[in-house]
Amino acid sequence: MAEDIAKAVARRRTFAIIAHPDAGKTTLTEKLLLFGGAIQLAGEVKAKKDKIQTRSDWMKIERERGISVVTSVMTFEYGDNVFNLLDTPGHEDFADDTYRTLSAVDSAVMVIDAARGIEPRTLKLFEVCRMRDIPIVTFVNKMDRDARDTFEILDEIEQKLALDTAPITWPIGQGKTFAGTYHLAENAVRRGDDEKERTPVHGPDSNRAAGLLPDNDRPAFIEELELAREACRPFDLEAFRQGHLTPVYFGSALRNYGVRDLIEALGAYGPSPRAQEADSRKVEATEEKMTSFVFKIQANMDPNHRDRIAFVRVCSGTLQRGMKAKLVRTGKPISLSAPQFFFARSRITADEAYAGDVVGIPNHGTLRIGDTLTEGEEILFRGVPNFAPEILRRVRLGDAMKAKKLKEALQQMAEEGVVQLFQPEDGSPAIVGVVGALQIDVLKERLNVEYTLPVDFEVARFSVCRWIDADDKADLHRFIESHRGDIARDLDDDPVFLAQHEFSLNYEAERWKAIRFAAVKDYQVRDKAA
């Protein structure tokens, strides 16, 4: 059994795609799925009777705005590897969802627009990857359009990210003359992704490489390629795995250039599932006992059924259909009767899943983000935090008769992580909190479409929210009693302090030295007797 687990783990590659909006992340995702056989036609959703083809952006608001607003989970095979691809939201308003997703991956693909280079959102996402020591493969996209100088792009990556670069492929031309990629180490050309194999050449000035370019562009390409061989760092697998160096690939996802190079790199260089830090020890991926954690909840993926899926990253052992696992938060067993693999919106039953795999567990609110599942061991995986919202709003419902339905819907949205829900201690209406304004639009649409609850929002008198705690619970109790109108409870019944502005928060922090005001709340085990 241990040998079987080791072989299965070695085949897994679990990665996320990170990028600034409009860098081509969703297009790249769909082209990767094409190679894995998960979809038949990138960018389209075609329904034939009750058969729906897979597409990574499946929500209406995503299709209308051309952005990803939820994390899509997709499992597919290519070559000898099993890939678990997590397509994260690119928009900064969904940073909390992206941060949680990055806790479940072993590597990441950073997509960069060849004309724009490193953009602000790319920089922020990279910093999260660096904090988690996540190795990064860089894909410079849109080489078929006007692009910056190739060396300039590499220099910017090194300067802004403090990350060494090692170009593996080199673009043959750019813009209208872009004709394929040249593999520096193999001395071979691939004109497009339709070519499964690279064609060896005798040198950069051969008819196969420079010959793909117009006559007047050939000398510059040959000179550039010779300079790249001399000036650029060679690829170092150990430095990549440690997060110090990124291999760089060039291409155009839209026109099918360079994607095959990228997926082959993930198979060859991408790390297999790594050991995961728990509260009491490090859990190795090849251990026989199953452990896993929930990093995302998604409801109503199937509009015909009120389904509720907890996305689980398997950390060790074998998760088998029908097995019983221990939910550490409550200490109670939970039956894993129908775990599922996902191809975006399509799904199949998962009979077995190994470390690195991401499976969906259907449930009715039993599982929450941050939960740990084991075969009995009392451990807790950390690193799935809640971030203090930056926008606080009260929900205004036109039909008072639907108040109970709204309460249930907001509870489910909060459990899913779409919003955070705060119930004031003074009995006033609930307050929802989000990181970015676009989350409010998503909440409004989903309440209307999925729950038939048309709502509006009004500004709350608070703008700052912090979780509060103290070493001496008597101090915490005194603070809560003296600020009853400014205290609310979150989904876990933990107390939060609501302030009108930063000045009020700082003022109270100065007066109450014993109270901790936290902008991030890590997952905690609740009282199992509760």
Secondary structure, DSSP 8 states (H G I E B T S, - for coil): -HHHHHHHHHHEEEEEEEE-TTSSHHHHHHHHHHHTTS-SSTT---EETTEE---S--SHHHHHHT---S-EEEEEEETTEEEEEEE---SGGGHHHHHHHHTT-SEEEEEEETTTBS-HHHHHHHHHHHHTT--EEEEEE-TTS----HHHHHHHHHHHH--EEEESEEESS-GGG---EEETTTTEEE-STT-SS-EE-SSTTSTTTGGGS-GGGHHHHHHHHHHHHHHS----HHHHHTTSEEEEEE-BTTTTBSHHHHHHHHHHHS-----EEBSSSEE-TT-SS-EEEEEEEEE-SSTTTT-EEEEEEEEESEEETTEEEEETTTTEEEEE-S-EEEETTEEEE-SEEETT-EEEEE-SS---TT-EEESS----B----EE--SEEEEEEES-GGGHHHHHHHHHHHHHHTSSEEEEETT----EEEESSHHHHHHHHHHHHHHH---EEEEE-S--EEEEEE-SSHHHHHHHHHHTGGGEEE-TTS-EEEEESSHHHHHHHHHH-TT-EEESEE------TT-
